[in-house]
Structure formats: C-alpha cells, structure tokens
Amino acid sequence: MPFIEAAGITQHYDLTGPADAPVLLFANSIGTSFHIWDAVMPHLSQRYRILRYDMRGHGLTQATPVTGDSGYSMDMLADDAAGLMDALGIARAHVCGLSIGGMMAQRLAVKAADRVHGLVLCDTAGQIGPPSVWTDRIAAIRARGMSAIAEGVMARWFTAGFRDSRPDQIRGYTAMVARISEDGYVGCAMAIRDADLRADTAGIKAPTLVICGEEDVVTPPDLARELAARIPGARLELLPGAAHIPGVEKPAELAALIDGFLGELT
C-alpha cells in the first residue's frame, strides 16, 4: 500500500500503468475510497498511467481535525491533489473527478490550469445541494456517527435495479461509508456546503467532458447540462442505467466515454 507525504498530510495512492503513458488522475466521491474505480481500471490501464488516491480523511489518507464549523475547503482539496502530483514528480495529467472529486477537479483546473491536460467531470456540478442539506447531514453524523447516514446514501448512489441485484455490493459500500473518519467526512461535507464554483467554471481552459448517469438524483442530468454549458467547449454525455457512481454500475461504458474523449487529446 503506497503512502506519501504530500500537501502536509500522509496520502494513500495507487499509481499503475505504462511509465511512458499519459497520466490519468482519478478523484473519488465523498464517503468512498479510490476503490470505486476498481472496475474501470482494466479498461484503461494499458493506455494510461493511472493515479488514484484517497481524498483527505477518506480511505487510508490522513484526516485533519475539524473544529466547530470550520472544515476543509475546495481549495484545500485541490491543493492536496496538486501536492500529490508534485510529490510523485507528475507535472501534468488528465483529471477525472466524481461528485466532490469533480468539484475539486473544477477548482484545480482553474487554480493550476497548466497541470490539467484533459478534464472529465462525472456526476458533479458547480454547486451540489443547498447548504442546508449538508448542515443537516453534518448534524446527524455528529449526533449518531457515520452509521446514521450509511444505509440512506445507497438509494442516492445506485439505481434500484443495481441495489436489488447486488445486495453483497450494497452491504460492502454501506460498510465503506460507515467506516469513513467522521472528521474526514464532515470536513469534506463542509467543503461541498461552502463551495459555489459556478462563476469559476467559465475560466476552465482544459478540454472538458461532463458525464452524468441518467438516473442520478444527487447531481441530476439538468445540473450536468448546466455545468457543461458554463465551460467553454465542454461536451456532455449521459449514461443510461447509471445513478451517481457510474464507475461501479457501468464501468465499461464509463471507461469507453473517458477513453474516447481523452484519446482525441493524446
């Protein structure tokens, strides 16, 4: 299990693929680890050097304390990704982010435009949910722990058909959420709560693909259309039969969209 000190924390990452291939960085969603990309990897790992990492306070990456109402920020999370790239000697990469990972990727593409070659934004938006959604979720976690939300998010992450046909995976992902550090989850929830990137997206220069599961209720297709419309030249693709985490439900189809887009840039 590779670990590295980057951006002031110990980050858990995985870097695999041909050494001379373009780097493709994957950023996970809130409440998950980089293993949500496991099923996507076989479809891309021969053509890209794939860098996956656990976001601050998630998976095996160090959590930093959250005090009162002061948590993490989207700038902090973008700096974490840039710091990881620096520590690994990666000057530039394609960046694919899911949900909060997609928000981080938007911020990174504006703050460090020279570091982002191609940008893939999965099931994300410039603003996710009204702040009250995150305030209420934070309160529930602080009162009853991560188990207070773990089962409930499954209906938001996955289609009904997937939940019914894959009960073992649903139990596994429920356990993943329940075991996330409270500081890590709450800190990232505060970063989402406080972020409104809609004005910034017009400044994204990287070629951009926006992807959204057609059945996503967290960041539904209308938000994806709005996001794509704000980014100059962005392309939009909707993924049938997928909800908020298409890399789990439709990994081959998601990988094909990513590869088709990035293949035009390399």
C-alpha positions in Angstrom: 0.0 0.0 0.0 1.8 3.1 -1.2 1.8 6.2 1.1 3.5 9.5 0.6 3.7 12.8 2.5 2.1 15.5 0.3 0.3 18.8 1.0 1.1 18.4 4.7 -0.7 15.0 5.1 0.0 11.4 4.5 -1.8 10.4 1.4 -2.7 6.8 0.2 -2.4 6.3 -3.5 -2.0 3.8 -6.3 0.0 4.5 -9.4 0.0 1.9 -12.1 0.3 1.5 -15.9 2.9 2.1 -18.6 5.6 4.5 -17.3 5.6 6.5 -20.6 1.8 6.7 -20.9 -0.2 9.9 -20.2 -1.2 10.1 -16.5 -4.9 9.9 -15.7 -5.7 11.0 -12.1 -9.0 9.8 -10.5 -10.6 11.6 -7.6 -13.2 9.8 -5.5 -16.6 10.9 -4.2 -17.4 11.8 -0.6 -17.8 8.7 1.6 -15.7 6.4 -0.6 -12.1 5.4 -1.3 -10.3 5.1 -4.6 -11.6 1.5 -4.9 -14.7 2.9 -6.5 -12.6 3.0 -9.7 -11.5 -0.7 -9.5 -13.8 -1.9 -12.2 -12.9 0.9 -14.5 -9.1 0.2 -14.3 -8.9 -2.9 -16.5 -10.4 -0.9 -19.4 -7.9 1.9 -19.2 -4.7 0.7 -17.6 -2.9 -0.3 -20.8 -3.2 3.2 -22.3 -2.8 5.4 -19.3 -0.6 5.6 -16.2 -3.4 5.7 -13.7 -3.1 7.6 -10.4 -5.8 7.0 -7.8 -5.8 8.4 -4.3 -8.0 8.6 -1.2 -9.2 12.1 -0.6 -8.3 13.8 2.7 -9.9 11.9 5.6 -11.1 9.1 3.3 -9.9 5.6 2.9 -6.4 5.4 4.2 -5.4 9.0 3.7 -4.9 11.1 6.9 -7.8 13.1 8.3 -7.1 16.5 9.7 -9.3 17.7 12.6 -12.5 19.6 12.1 -13.2 22.2 14.8 -16.7 23.8 15.2 -17.9 25.0 11.8 -14.5 25.2 10.2 -13.8 22.2 7.9 -12.0 21.6 4.7 -12.3 23.8 1.6 -12.3 23.1 -2.1 -9.0 25.0 -2.4 -7.5 22.7 0.2 -8.7 19.6 -1.6 -7.3 20.9 -4.9 -4.0 21.7 -3.3 -4.0 18.1 -1.9 -4.2 16.7 -5.5 -1.6 19.2 -6.8 0.7 18.3 -3.9 0.4 14.6 -4.6 1.3 15.2 -8.2 4.3 17.3 -7.1 5.4 14.6 -4.6 5.3 11.9 -7.4 7.0 14.1 -10.0 3.9 14.5 -12.2 3.8 17.8 -14.0 0.6 17.4 -15.9 -2.3 14.9 -16.0 -5.7 14.2 -17.3 -8.1 14.6 -14.3 -11.3 12.7 -13.8 -13.3 13.6 -10.7 -16.6 12.2 -9.3 -19.0 14.3 -7.2 -16.8 16.2 -4.7 -13.9 14.8 -6.8 -15.4 16.6 -9.8 -15.7 19.8 -7.8 -12.1 19.5 -6.7 -11.2 18.9 -10.4 -13.0 22.1 -11.4 -11.1 24.1 -8.8 -7.8 22.5 -9.8 -8.4 23.3 -13.5 -8.8 27.0 -12.6 -6.1 27.3 -9.9 -3.5 25.3 -11.8 -4.6 25.3 -15.4 -1.1 24.2 -16.6 -1.4 20.9 -14.6 -4.6 19.7 -16.2 -4.5 18.4 -19.8 -8.0 16.9 -20.2 -10.8 17.2 -17.7 -13.6 14.6 -17.1 -16.3 15.7 -14.6 -18.5 12.8 -13.5 -21.9 13.2 -11.7 -20.9 16.6 -10.3 -21.9 20.3 -10.5 -20.6 23.8 -9.7 -22.8 23.7 -6.6 -24.2 20.5 -5.1 -27.3 20.8 -3.0 -28.4 23.8 -0.9 -26.1 24.3 2.2 -28.9 23.1 4.4 -28.6 19.5 3.0 -25.0 19.4 4.2 -25.7 21.2 7.5 -28.4 18.6 8.4 -26.1 15.7 7.4 -23.3 17.0 9.5 -25.6 17.4 12.4 -26.8 13.8 12.0 -23.2 12.4 11.9 -22.2 14.4 14.9 -25.2 13.2 16.9 -25.2 9.5 15.8 -21.9 8.8 13.9 -21.4 7.7 10.3 -23.9 4.8 10.7 -26.6 7.5 10.8 -26.2 8.1 7.0 -24.5 5.0 5.7 -27.6 3.0 4.6 -29.5 6.0 3.4 -27.0 7.1 0.8 -27.2 3.8 -1.1 -30.5 4.8 -2.6 -28.9 8.0 -3.8 -25.8 6.4 -5.2 -27.2 3.4 -7.1 -30.2 2.5 -9.2 -32.9 0.4 -7.7 -32.0 -2.4 -10.2 -28.4 -2.5 -9.0 -29.4 -2.4 -5.4 -31.8 -5.3 -5.9 -29.4 -7.5 -7.9 -26.2 -6.8 -6.0 -27.0 -6.9 -2.3 -23.5 -8.0 -1.4 -22.0 -4.9 -3.0 -24.6 -2.7 -1.3 -23.6 -4.1 2.1 -19.9 -3.5 1.2 -20.5 0.1 0.2 -22.6 0.7 3.3 -19.7 -0.6 5.4 -17.3 1.7 3.4 -19.3 4.8 4.3 -19.8 3.7 7.9 -16.0 3.4 8.4 -15.0 6.8 7.0 -13.4 9.1 9.5 -16.0 11.5 10.9 -13.6 14.4 10.6 -12.9 13.4 7.0 -16.5 13.1 6.0 -17.6 16.2 7.9 -14.7 18.2 6.6 -15.4 17.3 3.0 -19.2 17.9 3.6 -18.3 21.4 4.7 -16.2 21.9 1.6 -19.2 21.0 -0.6 -21.5 23.1 1.5 -19.4 26.2 1.2 -18.4 25.8 -2.5 -20.1 27.6 -5.3 -17.9 27.2 -8.4 -20.4 28.3 -11.0 -18.8 31.6 -11.7 -15.3 30.0 -11.9 -16.2 27.3 -14.5 -16.1 29.8 -17.4 -12.4 30.1 -16.7 -11.7 26.4 -17.3 -9.3 26.1 -20.3 -8.8 22.3 -20.4 -10.9 20.3 -22.9 -13.8 19.0 -20.8 -16.1 16.1 -20.9 -19.1 16.1 -18.5 -20.7 12.7 -17.8 -23.8 12.0 -15.8 -25.8 8.9 -15.0 -29.3 9.3 -16.4 -30.8 8.1 -13.1 -28.6 10.3 -10.8 -30.7 12.1 -8.2 -27.8 13.7 -6.4 -26.4 15.6 -9.3 -29.1 15.0 -12.0 -28.8 15.5 -15.7 -30.1 19.0 -15.6 -27.2 20.1 -13.4 -24.8 18.3 -15.7 -26.2 20.2 -18.7 -25.9 23.5 -16.7 -22.3 22.6 -15.9 -21.4 21.7 -19.5 -23.0 24.9 -20.7 -20.8 27.0 -18.4 -17.5 25.5 -19.5 -16.3 26.7 -22.9 -16.4 23.9 -25.5 -17.4 21.2 -23.0 -19.1 18.0 -24.2 -21.9 16.3 -22.3 -22.6 12.6 -22.2 -25.5 10.9 -20.3 -25.0 7.3 -19.2 -28.2 5.1 -19.3 -28.8 2.7 -16.4 -26.5 4.5 -14.0 -27.0 6.7 -11.0 -24.4 8.7 -9.0 -21.5 6.3 -9.2 -21.3 5.0 -12.7 -17.8 3.5 -12.3 -19.5 0.8 -10.2 -22.7 0.3 -12.1 -21.4 0.8 -15.7 -17.6 0.6 -15.6 -17.0 -0.5 -19.2 -19.4 2.2 -20.6 -17.8 4.9 -18.4 -14.3 3.9 -19.4 -15.3 3.9 -23.1 -16.5 7.5 -22.8 -13.4 8.6 -20.9 -11.0 6.8 -23.4 -12.9 8.1 -26.4 -12.6 11.7 -25.2 -9.0 11.6 -23.9 -7.9 9.7 -26.9 -8.6 12.7 -29.0 -6.2 14.8 -26.9 -3.2 12.5 -26.7 
